[in-house]
Amino acid sequence: MIDYVIAGVNIAMQVFIMTSKYDLISEYIMNELGRGVTFFKGQGGYSGKDSTVIYTVVSRREFIRMREYIKQVDRKAFITVSDAHEVLGEGFKRIDSE
């Protein structure tokens, strides 16, 4: 609640997900949450293995749902989350708004 007072209700969550189940998780994000995803090709620094990283921006409520889904699908997923104080574009604030 304090976050809402300090930063506002329109804060979104910027999320990077490292997972071997990127196909299932990205389908969930697109089909169940109605959000877009971007894939980045990565390589584990320690393992040297190629990987696919999911990037998405979601609301706080959507993040809670997504986290629960990821917990069910891939308990080994690695997720980083940051507050996005302003998001412009489809599904969020219009780019040409003031």
VMD Tcl script that builds the backbone (N, CA, C; Angstrom):
set m [mol new atoms 294]
animate dup $m
set s [atomselect $m all]
$s set {name element resname resid chain x y z} {
  {N N MET 1 A 0.819 -1.191 0.000}
  {CA C MET 1 A 0.000 0.000 0.000}
  {C C MET 1 A 0.865 1.258 0.000}
  {N N ILE 2 A 1.937 1.225 0.757}
  {CA C ILE 2 A 2.828 2.383 0.800}
  {C C ILE 2 A 3.418 2.651 -0.581}
  {N N ASP 3 A 3.744 1.574 -1.339}
  {CA C ASP 3 A 4.260 1.743 -2.695}
  {C C ASP 3 A 3.298 2.557 -3.550}
  {N N TYR 4 A 2.000 2.278 -3.422}
  {CA C TYR 4 A 1.009 3.001 -4.209}
  {C C TYR 4 A 0.992 4.482 -3.855}
  {N N VAL 5 A 1.108 4.790 -2.584}
  {CA C VAL 5 A 1.078 6.184 -2.143}
  {C C VAL 5 A 2.316 6.923 -2.625}
  {N N ILE 6 A 3.470 6.296 -2.486}
  {CA C ILE 6 A 4.731 6.942 -2.854}
  {C C ILE 6 A 4.902 7.035 -4.370}
  {N N ALA 7 A 4.668 5.935 -5.075}
  {CA C ALA 7 A 4.999 5.883 -6.493}
  {C C ALA 7 A 3.793 5.980 -7.423}
  {N N GLY 8 A 2.611 5.747 -6.927}
  {CA C GLY 8 A 1.429 5.810 -7.777}
  {C C GLY 8 A 0.935 4.435 -8.169}
  {N N VAL 9 A -0.323 4.383 -8.588}
  {CA C VAL 9 A -0.947 3.099 -8.897}
  {C C VAL 9 A -0.554 2.556 -10.265}
  {N N ASN 10 A 0.083 3.347 -11.092}
  {CA C ASN 10 A 0.390 2.906 -12.447}
  {C C ASN 10 A 1.762 2.257 -12.592}
  {N N ILE 11 A 2.404 1.969 -11.497}
  {CA C ILE 11 A 3.712 1.312 -11.567}
  {C C ILE 11 A 3.538 -0.080 -12.154}
  {N N ALA 12 A 4.392 -0.426 -13.057}
  {CA C ALA 12 A 4.382 -1.754 -13.660}
  {C C ALA 12 A 5.646 -2.490 -13.233}
  {N N MET 13 A 5.654 -3.783 -13.467}
  {CA C MET 13 A 6.795 -4.617 -13.115}
  {C C MET 13 A 7.508 -5.022 -14.409}
  {N N GLN 14 A 8.797 -4.773 -14.453}
  {CA C GLN 14 A 9.646 -5.174 -15.569}
  {C C GLN 14 A 10.288 -6.494 -15.155}
  {N N VAL 15 A 10.092 -7.551 -15.953}
  {CA C VAL 15 A 10.470 -8.890 -15.513}
  {C C VAL 15 A 11.344 -9.588 -16.554}
  {N N PHE 16 A 12.452 -10.154 -16.100}
  {CA C PHE 16 A 13.287 -11.042 -16.902}
  {C C PHE 16 A 13.163 -12.437 -16.307}
  {N N ILE 17 A 12.914 -13.435 -17.155}
  {CA C ILE 17 A 12.729 -14.807 -16.691}
  {C C ILE 17 A 13.698 -15.709 -17.440}
  {N N MET 18 A 14.589 -16.353 -16.694}
  {CA C MET 18 A 15.493 -17.336 -17.259}
  {C C MET 18 A 14.912 -18.704 -16.920}
  {N N THR 19 A 14.541 -19.468 -17.951}
  {CA C THR 19 A 13.865 -20.740 -17.747}
  {C C THR 19 A 14.044 -21.638 -18.960}
  {N N SER 20 A 14.073 -22.921 -18.720}
  {CA C SER 20 A 14.084 -23.869 -19.835}
  {C C SER 20 A 12.672 -24.063 -20.383}
  {N N LYS 21 A 11.665 -23.588 -19.657}
  {CA C LYS 21 A 10.257 -23.737 -20.055}
  {C C LYS 21 A 9.726 -22.440 -20.674}
  {N N TYR 22 A 10.582 -21.758 -21.429}
  {CA C TYR 22 A 10.210 -20.455 -21.979}
  {C C TYR 22 A 8.983 -20.528 -22.885}
  {N N ASP 23 A 8.789 -21.671 -23.563}
  {CA C ASP 23 A 7.628 -21.801 -24.443}
  {C C ASP 23 A 6.325 -21.789 -23.650}
  {N N LEU 24 A 6.241 -22.575 -22.586}
  {CA C LEU 24 A 5.031 -22.625 -21.758}
  {C C LEU 24 A 4.772 -21.299 -21.054}
  {N N ILE 25 A 5.826 -20.724 -20.498}
  {CA C ILE 25 A 5.669 -19.492 -19.728}
  {C C ILE 25 A 5.308 -18.319 -20.631}
  {N N SER 26 A 5.936 -18.222 -21.791}
  {CA C SER 26 A 5.605 -17.117 -22.702}
  {C C SER 26 A 4.180 -17.256 -23.234}
  {N N GLU 27 A 3.726 -18.482 -23.496}
  {CA C GLU 27 A 2.342 -18.687 -23.925}
  {C C GLU 27 A 1.375 -18.235 -22.840}
  {N N TYR 28 A 1.684 -18.538 -21.586}
  {CA C TYR 28 A 0.835 -18.109 -20.475}
  {C C TYR 28 A 0.762 -16.577 -20.418}
  {N N ILE 29 A 1.912 -15.935 -20.520}
  {CA C ILE 29 A 1.950 -14.470 -20.448}
  {C C ILE 29 A 1.119 -13.859 -21.573}
  {N N MET 30 A 1.269 -14.383 -22.784}
  {CA C MET 30 A 0.556 -13.817 -23.927}
  {C C MET 30 A -0.934 -14.162 -23.907}
  {N N ASN 31 A -1.264 -15.416 -23.627}
  {CA C ASN 31 A -2.653 -15.861 -23.740}
  {C C ASN 31 A -3.488 -15.612 -22.493}
  {N N GLU 32 A -2.917 -15.776 -21.323}
  {CA C GLU 32 A -3.682 -15.621 -20.082}
  {C C GLU 32 A -3.622 -14.195 -19.535}
  {N N LEU 33 A -2.476 -13.546 -19.672}
  {CA C LEU 33 A -2.342 -12.184 -19.161}
  {C C LEU 33 A -2.564 -11.132 -20.240}
  {N N GLY 34 A -2.484 -11.547 -21.494}
  {CA C GLY 34 A -2.673 -10.602 -22.592}
  {C C GLY 34 A -1.522 -9.623 -22.754}
  {N N ARG 35 A -0.337 -10.025 -22.328}
  {CA C ARG 35 A 0.847 -9.166 -22.425}
  {C C ARG 35 A 1.813 -9.727 -23.462}
  {N N GLY 36 A 2.632 -8.857 -24.001}
  {CA C GLY 36 A 3.634 -9.274 -24.963}
  {C C GLY 36 A 4.902 -9.747 -24.274}
  {N N VAL 37 A 5.710 -10.448 -25.017}
  {CA C VAL 37 A 7.009 -10.896 -24.515}
  {C C VAL 37 A 8.062 -10.617 -25.578}
  {N N THR 38 A 9.284 -10.475 -25.135}
  {CA C THR 38 A 10.439 -10.389 -26.022}
  {C C THR 38 A 11.418 -11.455 -25.571}
  {N N PHE 39 A 11.999 -12.164 -26.531}
  {CA C PHE 39 A 12.990 -13.188 -26.214}
  {C C PHE 39 A 14.388 -12.635 -26.459}
  {N N PHE 40 A 15.272 -12.923 -25.537}
  {CA C PHE 40 A 16.692 -12.636 -25.709}
  {C C PHE 40 A 17.430 -13.964 -25.696}
  {N N LYS 41 A 18.378 -14.110 -26.588}
  {CA C LYS 41 A 19.224 -15.297 -26.563}
  {C C LYS 41 A 20.351 -15.038 -25.573}
  {N N GLY 42 A 20.557 -15.985 -24.684}
  {CA C GLY 42 A 21.586 -15.833 -23.667}
  {C C GLY 42 A 22.489 -17.046 -23.614}
  {N N GLN 43 A 23.495 -16.927 -22.791}
  {CA C GLN 43 A 24.405 -18.038 -22.552}
  {C C GLN 43 A 24.828 -17.973 -21.101}
  {N N GLY 44 A 24.690 -19.087 -20.412}
  {CA C GLY 44 A 25.078 -19.134 -19.008}
  {C C GLY 44 A 26.571 -18.886 -18.852}
  {N N GLY 45 A 26.935 -17.944 -18.014}
  {CA C GLY 45 A 28.346 -17.651 -17.783}
  {C C GLY 45 A 29.062 -18.802 -17.109}
  {N N TYR 46 A 28.389 -19.457 -16.211}
  {CA C TYR 46 A 28.989 -20.583 -15.491}
  {C C TYR 46 A 28.873 -21.875 -16.296}
  {N N SER 47 A 27.672 -22.147 -16.814}
  {CA C SER 47 A 27.426 -23.419 -17.503}
  {C C SER 47 A 27.856 -23.395 -18.967}
  {N N GLY 48 A 27.843 -22.211 -19.577}
  {CA C GLY 48 A 28.142 -22.116 -20.999}
  {C C GLY 48 A 26.986 -22.547 -21.887}
  {N N LYS 49 A 25.861 -22.931 -21.282}
  {CA C LYS 49 A 24.713 -23.415 -22.049}
  {C C LYS 49 A 23.923 -22.248 -22.646}
  {N N ASP 50 A 23.443 -22.456 -23.884}
  {CA C ASP 50 A 22.574 -21.472 -24.519}
  {C C ASP 50 A 21.233 -21.446 -23.796}
  {N N SER 51 A 20.613 -20.271 -23.764}
  {CA C SER 51 A 19.318 -20.153 -23.102}
  {C C SER 51 A 18.477 -19.097 -23.798}
  {N N THR 52 A 17.191 -19.125 -23.495}
  {CA C THR 52 A 16.261 -18.110 -23.973}
  {C C THR 52 A 15.721 -17.379 -22.760}
  {N N VAL 53 A 15.852 -16.061 -22.765}
  {CA C VAL 53 A 15.394 -15.228 -21.655}
  {C C VAL 53 A 14.117 -14.526 -22.101}
  {N N ILE 54 A 13.103 -14.552 -21.240}
  {CA C ILE 54 A 11.845 -13.862 -21.514}
  {C C ILE 54 A 11.890 -12.499 -20.833}
  {N N TYR 55 A 11.490 -11.466 -21.565}
  {CA C TYR 55 A 11.336 -10.128 -20.998}
  {C C TYR 55 A 9.887 -9.718 -21.179}
  {N N THR 56 A 9.266 -9.201 -20.127}
  {CA C THR 56 A 7.899 -8.713 -20.220}
  {C C THR 56 A 7.673 -7.602 -19.206}
  {N N VAL 57 A 6.623 -6.839 -19.415}
  {CA C VAL 57 A 6.204 -5.808 -18.468}
  {C C VAL 57 A 4.746 -6.091 -18.119}
  {N N VAL 58 A 4.460 -6.190 -16.832}
  {CA C VAL 58 A 3.120 -6.541 -16.361}
  {C C VAL 58 A 2.736 -5.660 -15.177}
  {N N SER 59 A 1.457 -5.655 -14.849}
  {CA C SER 59 A 1.002 -4.957 -13.647}
  {C C SER 59 A 1.386 -5.784 -12.417}
  {N N ARG 60 A 1.288 -5.187 -11.254}
  {CA C ARG 60 A 1.594 -5.918 -10.015}
  {C C ARG 60 A 0.689 -7.138 -9.867}
  {N N ARG 61 A -0.582 -6.952 -10.135}
  {CA C ARG 61 A -1.540 -8.060 -10.028}
  {C C ARG 61 A -1.195 -9.175 -11.012}
  {N N GLU 62 A -0.853 -8.806 -12.247}
  {CA C GLU 62 A -0.470 -9.806 -13.246}
  {C C GLU 62 A 0.809 -10.520 -12.831}
  {N N PHE 63 A 1.734 -9.789 -12.211}
  {CA C PHE 63 A 2.974 -10.420 -11.769}
  {C C PHE 63 A 2.700 -11.510 -10.736}
  {N N ILE 64 A 1.798 -11.259 -9.818}
  {CA C ILE 64 A 1.468 -12.262 -8.800}
  {C C ILE 64 A 0.922 -13.521 -9.460}
  {N N ARG 65 A 0.026 -13.353 -10.423}
  {CA C ARG 65 A -0.511 -14.514 -11.154}
  {C C ARG 65 A 0.584 -15.239 -11.918}
  {N N MET 66 A 1.452 -14.477 -12.587}
  {CA C MET 66 A 2.529 -15.065 -13.374}
  {C C MET 66 A 3.504 -15.826 -12.490}
  {N N ARG 67 A 3.848 -15.255 -11.349}
  {CA C ARG 67 A 4.775 -15.914 -10.421}
  {C C ARG 67 A 4.207 -17.250 -9.950}
  {N N GLU 68 A 2.920 -17.294 -9.647}
  {CA C GLU 68 A 2.286 -18.545 -9.222}
  {C C GLU 68 A 2.337 -19.584 -10.338}
  {N N TYR 69 A 2.101 -19.158 -11.570}
  {CA C TYR 69 A 2.174 -20.079 -12.701}
  {C C TYR 69 A 3.597 -20.607 -12.882}
  {N N ILE 70 A 4.571 -19.718 -12.834}
  {CA C ILE 70 A 5.964 -20.141 -13.003}
  {C C ILE 70 A 6.354 -21.124 -11.910}
  {N N LYS 71 A 5.903 -20.888 -10.698}
  {CA C LYS 71 A 6.198 -21.792 -9.584}
  {C C LYS 71 A 5.695 -23.209 -9.884}
  {N N GLN 72 A 4.557 -23.319 -10.552}
  {CA C GLN 72 A 3.994 -24.625 -10.895}
  {C C GLN 72 A 4.739 -25.289 -12.044}
  {N N VAL 73 A 5.194 -24.487 -13.004}
  {CA C VAL 73 A 5.779 -25.015 -14.235}
  {C C VAL 73 A 7.281 -25.260 -14.134}
  {N N ASP 74 A 8.007 -24.354 -13.479}
  {CA C ASP 74 A 9.469 -24.471 -13.423}
  {C C ASP 74 A 10.006 -23.882 -12.121}
  {N N ARG 75 A 10.151 -24.724 -11.135}
  {CA C ARG 75 A 10.664 -24.284 -9.833}
  {C C ARG 75 A 12.135 -23.856 -9.904}
  {N N LYS 76 A 12.816 -24.161 -11.017}
  {CA C LYS 76 A 14.218 -23.777 -11.171}
  {C C LYS 76 A 14.383 -22.460 -11.937}
  {N N ALA 77 A 13.283 -21.842 -12.309}
  {CA C ALA 77 A 13.359 -20.574 -13.050}
  {C C ALA 77 A 14.068 -19.525 -12.201}
  {N N PHE 78 A 14.744 -18.608 -12.879}
  {CA C PHE 78 A 15.416 -17.479 -12.230}
  {C C PHE 78 A 14.729 -16.224 -12.739}
  {N N ILE 79 A 14.190 -15.421 -11.833}
  {CA C ILE 79 A 13.367 -14.272 -12.204}
  {C C ILE 79 A 13.934 -13.014 -11.559}
  {N N THR 80 A 14.099 -11.963 -12.356}
  {CA C THR 80 A 14.454 -10.660 -11.789}
  {C C THR 80 A 13.304 -9.703 -12.069}
  {N N VAL 81 A 13.022 -8.859 -11.087}
  {CA C VAL 81 A 11.876 -7.958 -11.168}
  {C C VAL 81 A 12.319 -6.559 -10.769}
  {N N SER 82 A 11.901 -5.572 -11.550}
  {CA C SER 82 A 12.168 -4.168 -11.239}
  {C C SER 82 A 10.893 -3.373 -11.438}
  {N N ASP 83 A 10.740 -2.315 -10.653}
  {CA C ASP 83 A 9.633 -1.394 -10.886}
  {C C ASP 83 A 9.921 -0.595 -12.145}
  {N N ALA 84 A 8.921 -0.462 -12.983}
  {CA C ALA 84 A 9.012 0.401 -14.159}
  {C C ALA 84 A 8.131 1.608 -13.855}
  {N N HIS 85 A 8.734 2.739 -13.599}
  {CA C HIS 85 A 7.977 3.906 -13.163}
  {C C HIS 85 A 7.148 4.538 -14.267}
  {N N GLU 86 A 7.494 4.265 -15.503}
  {CA C GLU 86 A 6.673 4.732 -16.616}
  {C C GLU 86 A 6.815 3.745 -17.758}
  {N N VAL 87 A 5.683 3.337 -18.313}
  {CA C VAL 87 A 5.666 2.426 -19.451}
  {C C VAL 87 A 4.788 3.055 -20.517}
  {N N LEU 88 A 5.353 3.241 -21.690}
  {CA C LEU 88 A 4.640 3.854 -22.804}
  {C C LEU 88 A 4.475 2.832 -23.909}
  {N N GLY 89 A 3.282 2.741 -24.465}
  {CA C GLY 89 A 3.045 1.821 -25.565}
  {C C GLY 89 A 1.795 0.991 -25.345}
  {N N GLU 90 A 1.538 0.105 -26.279}
  {CA C GLU 90 A 0.312 -0.690 -26.275}
  {C C GLU 90 A 0.093 -1.415 -24.950}
  {N N GLY 91 A -1.099 -1.277 -24.422}
  {CA C GLY 91 A -1.452 -1.920 -23.164}
  {C C GLY 91 A -1.128 -1.089 -21.939}
  {N N PHE 92 A -0.442 0.017 -22.146}
  {CA C PHE 92 A -0.065 0.905 -21.047}
  {C C PHE 92 A -0.426 2.331 -21.452}
  {N N LYS 93 A 0.368 3.287 -21.070}
  {CA C LYS 93 A 0.115 4.694 -21.384}
  {C C LYS 93 A 0.489 4.973 -22.842}
  {N N ARG 94 A -0.339 5.760 -23.510}
  {CA C ARG 94 A -0.057 6.108 -24.905}
  {C C ARG 94 A 1.249 6.896 -25.007}
  {N N ILE 95 A 2.018 6.630 -26.032}
  {CA C ILE 95 A 3.297 7.313 -26.230}
  {C C ILE 95 A 3.099 8.812 -26.431}
  {N N ASP 96 A 2.012 9.193 -27.094}
  {CA C ASP 96 A 1.795 10.610 -27.382}
  {C C ASP 96 A 1.025 11.341 -26.283}
  {N N SER 97 A 0.791 10.697 -25.137}
  {CA C SER 97 A 0.099 11.378 -24.036}
  {C C SER 97 A 1.082 12.245 -23.266}
  {N N GLU 98 A 0.551 13.233 -22.576}
  {CA C GLU 98 A 1.431 14.147 -21.835}
  {C C GLU 98 A 1.351 13.900 -20.364}
}
mol reanalyze $m
mol bondsrecalc $m
mol representation Tube
mol addrep $m
